Structures are given as structure tokens and as C-alpha cells.
Amino acid sequence: DAKTTQPPSMDCAEGRAANLPCNHSTISGNEYVYWYRQIHSQGPQYIIHGLKNNETNEMASLIITEDRKSSTLILPHATLRDTAVYYCIVRVAQGGSEKLVFGKGTKLTVNP
Amino acid sequence: SAVISQKPSRDICQRGTSLTIQCQVDSQVTMMFWYRQQPGQSLTLIATANQGSEATYESGFVIDKFPISRPNLTFSTLTVSNMSPEDSSIYLCSVEDPFGVPQQYFGPGTRLTVT
């Protein structure tokens, strides 16, 4: 079973920041928080991941609470192309054998 | 990064038949993963395929129904056997980043419809 809970859907206005929450209250000390998204009819795409500290890349920012029981993915200036299902996943960041367990995700709709 | 292609991209098959889906990666990778995404649902892992060994299946999936081959480090196949309409799904393969960045890359998926 997925170790995360996310709201099933969210809306955001184009050009505004989209803040997607995720709860992972049972996360272990060696587990990372990962975010993927799936645009309609495509395979999932990696966005960002983090352990304790906040992370930022060209796509998004990841804010992890100090107790690591929740996190927020921030898309700073959402565009229509960001409409997708966003999945929050926890996993041990070891290459090779660690499978991804997908929950139901959050369907983000960016409106013009 | 890794570029993954899948064949076919989609197919419509009759019940009782089998379909083999191919997954090709542009670099050598140790692990390949096969997922199923039923209509309107999230992704579910079917099995993990290691080159040179038997695939490891997740609970609810069996080798007789979903045989997997992994003949080399860049290629894998998943067969959906004796299909029924309940097998109508998108089937996706993925690989762990071959250069050590701990993320998975996904193929575009194969959309299967069983009539």
C-alpha cells in the first residue's frame, strides 16, 4: 500500500503558484519523498525528490516539514501544460531494486 | 537520462489471445519494471525484471499470466496471456536511472483493449 495521502483534486489559475500537499506520517528515517507527475496518456515523469532539506530544481520546489511527516510540492508559475496527476511517493533512494508504490495522486487542473 | 520506447503503442485484441509488449532502452540498465494502469486508476507494479534471472512478481500477478523475458541489459518483453476484458489497461515499463541518479524513467506505455 502507498504510504502517502494526497487530496484527489486541485485547481489552480494559470500563472499562479500551485501548492500540492502530501502526508507521509509513517515515513522512515532513510526514506526520501519523491514527486512524479503523469500528463494524460503519457508515462509518469520524475519531478523532484528530497530527504530533509527543501529542494528546488528547474521544475519545482519541494518543502518538507521538520518532522518529515508532510511535504508540499510547489509549481511557482503554473501553466496549462502542468495539468496532470501528481504522485507523492516515499522510497529508499537506492538505485536499482527499490520499487515505486503509487497512490491515487492529486489531479491538478490549471485553468486559463 | 534514459530514453525508453515501447511497442506496440496500442492494440485491440480478442479475448483468449496473447500479446507481447516490447520495451527498449537506449542504455544498459540493471533493473526494469513493468506496471499496469487500469482505466482511471493509478499504476500498479507487476514485476521487476533483472537480466539473467527470473522476474520477481508482485502479489496478485503470476508468471503464467504475465511471462517476462529479459534477454539483455537494454530490452525486455511482457506477455499478457489468455487475455480477458479485465486486462484492458495501459502497460508501462520503467528503468532506474543508469547513471546513479535515484529516479525512474518511464516508457510511453502500451494501451491494450481486449474485446
Contacts between the chains, C-beta under 8 A, distances in Angstrom:
chain1	res1	chain2	res2	distance
A	32	B	102	7.5
A	34	B	103	7.4
A	41	B	109	7.7
A	41	B	111	8.0
A	42	B	108	6.3
A	42	B	109	7.4
A	43	B	4	7.7
A	43	B	92	5.3
A	43	B	94	7.3
A	43	B	106	3.1
A	43	B	107	5.5
A	43	B	108	5.5
A	43	B	109	5.5
A	44	B	43	6.9
A	44	B	92	7.8
A	44	B	94	7.9
A	44	B	104	7.9
A	44	B	106	5.0
A	45	B	106	7.3
A	46	B	103	4.2
A	46	B	104	6.9
A	46	B	105	7.3
A	49	B	102	7.2
A	49	B	103	7.0
A	87	B	42	7.3
A	93	B	102	4.0
A	94	B	102	6.8
A	95	B	96	5.3
A	95	B	97	6.9
A	95	B	100	5.8
A	95	B	102	5.3
A	96	B	30	5.3
A	96	B	31	5.0
A	96	B	96	5.4
A	97	B	31	6.3
A	97	B	48	7.3
A	98	B	102	7.8
A	99	B	33	6.6
A	99	B	45	5.3
A	99	B	48	6.4
A	99	B	58	8.0
A	100	B	33	7.7
A	100	B	43	7.7
A	100	B	45	7.2
A	100	B	94	7.8
A	100	B	104	6.1
A	101	B	45	7.4
A	102	B	42	4.5
A	102	B	43	4.4
A	102	B	44	7.4
A	103	B	42	6.4
A	104	B	42	5.4
A	105	B	42	6.2
